[in-house]
Amino acid sequence: MLDFPRWKVISIVGVVLFGVSLALPSLVPEAYWPRFLPAPRINLGLDLSGGSHLLLEADPTDVASQRLEQMQDTIRTEMRRGDPRIEISDISSQGGRLSFLVRNPAQTDAAVERLRALTQGVGVTGQRDWNVQVEDTSRVVVTPTAAGRDAAVDAAMQVATEVVRKRIDELGTREPTIIRQGATRILVQVPGLQDPEALKQLLGKTAKLEFKLVDVSANPADVAQGRAPPGSQVLPYPDSPGVVKAIAVHRQVLISGDQLIEAQQGYDQRDNSPVVNIRFDAAGGKRFARVTQENVGRPFAMILDNSVLSAPNINEPILGGQAQISGNFTVQSATELAIALRSGKLPVALKVIEERTVGPQLGADSIRAGILASVIAAVAVIVFMLVTYGRFGIYANTAVVINVFVILGVMGLLGATLTLPGIAGFVLTIGTAVDANVLINERIREERRRGRRVAQAIEHGYHEASRTIFEANVTHAIAGLIMLVLGSGPIKGFAIVLLIGIATSVFTAVTFTRMLVVGWLHSHRPTDIHI
């Protein structure tokens, strides 16, 4: 326990200096820090730096309607492509279920078997996501099950959470909090963002991009009244050059945004207006070229979230897999659209049901209060240890100061976020950082009372107290890990600081102070100690 070779001393001092150096960038204003030096900094949470808090909610009925549309397309495809081909008619999606007539009643059983092969089991119960039944000998009814609806909502929310995360990360913010709450809600906290409007607009975009042919046969009078020919639909066209701000397009989606691999804000070479330049993958590029080759001279609608952005004529085939989305864009709106398209479309529309903005002034007050509490706690601990343990109190106080710097350094290295509860954990760590030294010093004092010599008392004091120290900190670490895994937001911030503080306090209180005590013991050879 009292053996400290040179390499061990160098290693301990090196670790301490490294930890202190990592803490300096977080303590020095960013403007004064040399740019050529690395600068790992601690990120400030929403309650310290201010920012935006949004609670988003999805509508499960939106997921259900999308499932019905997808199943309707699947039914048409499977009945047509299968062998033998099954002719169907009168397909309907009334009442939240799908039904269709099999023109040849002899093929009804084959149609049912073909559809049942498309259904899937949900969970461990074996229940299918769709029920397939026959009514009136030739009408097939496909009904979504409750288990299938729940699984679809859960899958949609998982995808929506990742899409939201990608969109916010594109904004360049630090350490946003994006977590699911319940079955249909997503909590979003973005530190440092004081204007939530841009964030709401970005997250509110479903970014469902589609390319469809314009139905030139539609009667403008009918379109103005919202009526379209069979196989077509009427969509709003805000930037339409005509009087009617709507247009009829064919329902068939020729190209979708799922095949995009790049979207960047740019400028139109003709009038320098903001546009969005997009590029498709190999399959999408080939399909885009084929569609434009087959429809030269026809108007081609670019549709975003069921609203037509533009409907230019295809003057010539567009090869190379690149296109340009134009509209009444500003630079900011074009950039936001590019971000939304790059991050992918939301599988379900999200609406804001709760919104809060934390101002930076409140965060500054919290920081001042936290610093004041930390200083008071540190001074109180230092005075107590100095008065109670004398020289050994100086060693303990040195360990406390080093521990503070090392905690900041580790948090900066990990890019951790400091929240107001994190400051509370920081203050708590300062108070408990000397627990180990109290145990060690009291154990040394007890060994001296038993008549052991100074060196033996110090050796036994550190050896016997170390086991108790490690056991106590293991229990603290277990509690911290549970909070880290199961907690969120402020609880997680507290747990991070607590766990880092446990590790660093054990190192500084046991290893670092023992090195200082052994150095004093070897250099002064004391015959007695006053502790």
Stockholm file with secondary structure:
# STOCKHOLM 1.0

chainA/1-531         MLDFPRWKVISIVGVVLFGVSLALPSLVPEAYWPRFLPAPRINLGLDLSGGSHLLLEADPTDVASQRLEQMQDTIRTEMRRGDPRIEISDISSQGGRLSFLVRNPAQTDAAVERLRALTQGVGVTGQRDWNVQVEDTSRVVVTPTAAGRDAAVDAAMQVATEVVRKRIDELGTREPTIIRQGATRILVQVPGLQDPEALKQLLGKTAKLEFKLVDVSANPADVAQGRAPPGSQVLPYPDSPGVVKAIAVHRQVLISGDQLIEAQQGYDQRDNSPVVNIRFDAAGGKRFARVTQENVGRPFAMILDNSVLSAPNINEPILGGQAQISGNFTVQSATELAIALRSGKLPVALKVIEERTVGPQLGADSIRAGILASVIAAVAVIVFMLVTYGRFGIYANTAVVINVFVILGVMGLLGATLTLPGIAGFVLTIGTAVDANVLINERIREERRRGRRVAQAIEHGYHEASRTIFEANVTHAIAGLIMLVLGSGPIKGFAIVLLIGIATSVFTAVTFTRMLVVGWLHSHRPTDIHI
#=GR chainA/1-531 SS CCCCCHHHHHHHHHHHHHHHHHHHHHHSCGGGSCTTSCCCCCEECHHHHCEEEEEEEECHHHHHHHHHHHHHHHHHHHHHHSSSCCCEEEEECGGGCEEEEESSGGGHHHHHHHHHTTCCEETTTTEESEEEEEETTTEEEEEECHHHHHHHHHHHHHHHHHHHHHHHHHTTCSSCEEEEETTTEEEEEEETCCCHHHHHHHHHCCCCEEEEEBCTTSCHHHHHTTCCCTTEEEEECTTCSSSSCEEEEESSCSEEGGGEEEEEEEECTTTCCEEEEEEECHHHHHHHHHHHHHTTTSBEEEEETTEEEECCBCCSCCCSSEEEECSSCCHHHHHHHHHHHHHCCCSSCEEEEEEEEECHHHHHHHHHHHHHHHHHHHHHHHHHHHHHHTHHHHHHHHHHHHHHHHHHHHHHHHTCEECHHHHHHHHHHHHHTTHHHHHHHHHHHHHHHTTCCHHHHHHHHHHHHHHHHHHHHHHHHHHHHHHHHHCCTHHHHHHHHHHHHHHHHHIIIIIIHHHHHHHHHHHHCCSCCCC
#=GC SS_cons         CCCCCHHHHHHHHHHHHHHHHHHHHHHSCGGGSCTTSCCCCCEECHHHHCEEEEEEEECHHHHHHHHHHHHHHHHHHHHHHSSSCCCEEEEECGGGCEEEEESSGGGHHHHHHHHHTTCCEETTTTEESEEEEEETTTEEEEEECHHHHHHHHHHHHHHHHHHHHHHHHHTTCSSCEEEEETTTEEEEEEETCCCHHHHHHHHHCCCCEEEEEBCTTSCHHHHHTTCCCTTEEEEECTTCSSSSCEEEEESSCSEEGGGEEEEEEEECTTTCCEEEEEEECHHHHHHHHHHHHHTTTSBEEEEETTEEEECCBCCSCCCSSEEEECSSCCHHHHHHHHHHHHHCCCSSCEEEEEEEEECHHHHHHHHHHHHHHHHHHHHHHHHHHHHHHTHHHHHHHHHHHHHHHHHHHHHHHHTCEECHHHHHHHHHHHHHTTHHHHHHHHHHHHHHHTTCCHHHHHHHHHHHHHHHHHHHHHHHHHHHHHHHHHCCTHHHHHHHHHHHHHHHHHIIIIIIHHHHHHHHHHHHCCSCCCC
//
